[in-house]
Amino acid sequence: MSVAVMPHVRILGVAPDLVLALACCWAVIRSEEDALIGVPIIAVIRDLVSSDPVGTSLLAMAPIVLLASLARQRPIESAFLPTLAVVAGSSFIYEIVHGIVLAATGQPVEFGYLLLRVAIPAAVVNTLFAPIIYLPVRWLSPARPSVLYGSGRLTSPL
């Protein structure tokens, strides 16, 4: 599922997945509890409006919460770079899991093509589009309590 014009925007042969970027930004910026609630809701809504087998997005987006929890163990206060890493990793994993689900349902999937022409370009393109989603989510999210930050962390305005 993509937003209105996004299926027509092709970069490196793939369309940017703003919904996946939103789930990743939400999971990293917000609390772990918010991620455990928000990511599955985003995935279920995506499943309901797409033509993919039901549960595909939920299964493929499940690693986002794990990657976001790993990203919270960062040595700097900024969530920007860890968010980009989560978007890249989640995009790659999403496309691989999506291909496996399609293959399991009997659709022909060539895994070399999936890896080189879909998963890697999707990771790059989604990472490039992530700042468009990151900034509004960051601005609209409540500030985390200062007790969560160690005194030895580097700081950044992002």
C-alpha positions as a Python dict, from the first residue, in 0.01 Angstrom:
ca = {
    (1, 'M'): (0, 0, 0),
    (2, 'S'): (129, 340, -86),
    (3, 'V'): (-13, 685, -62),
    (4, 'A'): (-198, 815, -374),
    (5, 'V'): (88, 914, -604),
    (6, 'M'): (365, 708, -447),
    (7, 'P'): (313, 398, -667),
    (8, 'H'): (396, 620, -966),
    (9, 'V'): (720, 749, -811),
    (10, 'R'): (991, 499, -897),
    (11, 'I'): (1347, 535, -776),
    (12, 'L'): (1593, 254, -847),
    (13, 'G'): (1292, 56, -971),
    (14, 'V'): (1097, 64, -643),
    (15, 'A'): (836, 295, -494),
    (16, 'P'): (910, 453, -155),
    (17, 'D'): (716, 285, 126),
    (18, 'L'): (609, 571, 350),
    (19, 'V'): (390, 345, 565),
    (20, 'L'): (689, 127, 654),
    (21, 'A'): (897, 440, 723),
    (22, 'L'): (619, 567, 950),
    (23, 'A'): (612, 241, 1145),
    (24, 'C'): (992, 252, 1187),
    (25, 'C'): (1002, 618, 1293),
    (26, 'W'): (716, 561, 1537),
    (27, 'A'): (888, 257, 1688),
    (28, 'V'): (1222, 432, 1743),
    (29, 'I'): (1101, 775, 1853),
    (30, 'R'): (813, 671, 2076),
    (31, 'S'): (833, 438, 2376),
    (32, 'E'): (860, 62, 2349),
    (33, 'E'): (498, 31, 2464),
    (34, 'D'): (386, 266, 2187),
    (35, 'A'): (584, 60, 1936),
    (36, 'L'): (426, -264, 2055),
    (37, 'I'): (83, -111, 1996),
    (38, 'G'): (144, 117, 1697),
    (39, 'V'): (340, -109, 1463),
    (40, 'P'): (86, -396, 1466),
    (41, 'I'): (-200, -149, 1413),
    (42, 'I'): (-19, 5, 1115),
    (43, 'A'): (52, -344, 978),
    (44, 'V'): (-309, -465, 1015),
    (45, 'I'): (-446, -152, 846),
    (46, 'R'): (-195, -201, 566),
    (47, 'D'): (-306, -564, 528),
    (48, 'L'): (-671, -460, 509),
    (49, 'V'): (-617, -214, 224),
    (50, 'S'): (-364, -411, 18),
    (51, 'S'): (-408, -707, -212),
    (52, 'D'): (-146, -913, -28),
    (53, 'P'): (-243, -1221, 173),
    (54, 'V'): (-384, -1121, 511),
    (55, 'G'): (-114, -1116, 779),
    (56, 'T'): (175, -1053, 540),
    (57, 'S'): (243, -700, 663),
    (58, 'L'): (198, -800, 1025),
    (59, 'L'): (452, -1080, 984),
    (60, 'A'): (693, -866, 781),
    (61, 'M'): (674, -566, 1017),
    (62, 'A'): (724, -768, 1336),
    (63, 'P'): (1104, -723, 1331),
    (64, 'I'): (1060, -343, 1344),
    (65, 'V'): (990, -354, 1717),
    (66, 'L'): (1302, -564, 1781),
    (67, 'L'): (1522, -341, 1565),
    (68, 'A'): (1380, -30, 1733),
    (69, 'S'): (1459, -169, 2078),
    (70, 'L'): (1815, -234, 1961),
    (71, 'A'): (1833, 120, 1824),
    (72, 'R'): (1739, 262, 2165),
    (73, 'Q'): (2070, 127, 2299),
    (74, 'R'): (2257, 405, 2121),
    (75, 'P'): (2560, 598, 2250),
    (76, 'I'): (2420, 935, 2133),
    (77, 'E'): (2104, 1117, 2232),
    (78, 'S'): (1985, 1172, 1874),
    (79, 'A'): (1740, 917, 1737),
    (80, 'F'): (1792, 1024, 1375),
    (81, 'L'): (2075, 792, 1268),
    (82, 'P'): (1937, 491, 1456),
    (83, 'T'): (1601, 555, 1290),
    (84, 'L'): (1763, 552, 946),
    (85, 'A'): (1932, 223, 1033),
    (86, 'V'): (1601, 74, 1148),
    (87, 'V'): (1429, 192, 826),
    (88, 'A'): (1702, 36, 611),
    (89, 'G'): (1707, -294, 800),
    (90, 'S'): (1329, -316, 828),
    (91, 'S'): (1280, -239, 459),
    (92, 'F'): (1522, -515, 362),
    (93, 'I'): (1362, -766, 600),
    (94, 'Y'): (1010, -661, 494),
    (95, 'E'): (1078, -732, 127),
    (96, 'I'): (1242, -1068, 201),
    (97, 'V'): (956, -1182, 426),
    (98, 'H'): (702, -1052, 174),
    (99, 'G'): (871, -1257, -99),
    (100, 'I'): (877, -1569, 119),
    (101, 'V'): (504, -1531, 195),
    (102, 'L'): (425, -1489, -174),
    (103, 'A'): (635, -1796, -259),
    (104, 'A'): (456, -1993, 14),
    (105, 'T'): (120, -1903, -141),
    (106, 'G'): (231, -2049, -474),
    (107, 'Q'): (331, -1735, -660),
    (108, 'P'): (655, -1748, -859),
    (109, 'V'): (935, -1556, -683),
    (110, 'E'): (1293, -1544, -803),
    (111, 'F'): (1499, -1479, -493),
    (112, 'G'): (1802, -1339, -677),
    (113, 'Y'): (1579, -1078, -838),
    (114, 'L'): (1403, -1017, -506),
    (115, 'L'): (1732, -954, -330),
    (116, 'L'): (1909, -741, -593),
    (117, 'R'): (1619, -560, -759),
    (118, 'V'): (1369, -522, -477),
    (119, 'A'): (1508, -564, -122),
    (120, 'I'): (1833, -368, -151),
    (121, 'P'): (1686, -81, -358),
    (122, 'A'): (1385, -63, -121),
    (123, 'A'): (1620, -31, 176),
    (124, 'V'): (1808, 254, 7),
    (125, 'V'): (1499, 440, -120),
    (126, 'N'): (1303, 409, 204),
    (127, 'T'): (1604, 535, 398),
    (128, 'L'): (1625, 838, 169),
    (129, 'F'): (1256, 916, 226),
    (130, 'A'): (1264, 851, 603),
    (131, 'P'): (1352, 1212, 702),
    (132, 'I'): (1021, 1326, 550),
    (133, 'I'): (840, 1107, 805),
    (134, 'Y'): (1094, 1138, 1087),
    (135, 'L'): (1067, 1512, 1146),
    (136, 'P'): (686, 1534, 1190),
    (137, 'V'): (683, 1224, 1412),
    (138, 'R'): (966, 1371, 1620),
    (139, 'W'): (796, 1709, 1653),
    (140, 'L'): (461, 1556, 1752),
    (141, 'S'): (604, 1307, 2001),
    (142, 'P'): (632, 1384, 2370),
    (143, 'A'): (980, 1433, 2508),
    (144, 'R'): (1129, 1133, 2685),
    (145, 'P'): (1214, 1170, 3052),
    (146, 'S'): (1574, 1281, 3106),
    (147, 'V'): (1637, 986, 3340),
    (148, 'L'): (1647, 761, 3032),
    (149, 'Y'): (1959, 932, 2904),
    (150, 'G'): (2301, 856, 3046),
    (151, 'S'): (2535, 1138, 3134),
    (152, 'G'): (2804, 1014, 2894),
    (153, 'R'): (2599, 1049, 2576),
    (154, 'L'): (2677, 1286, 2294),
    (155, 'T'): (2399, 1531, 2213),
    (156, 'S'): (2253, 1646, 1884),
    (157, 'P'): (1959, 1874, 1793),
    (158, 'L'): (1804, 1594, 1583),
}
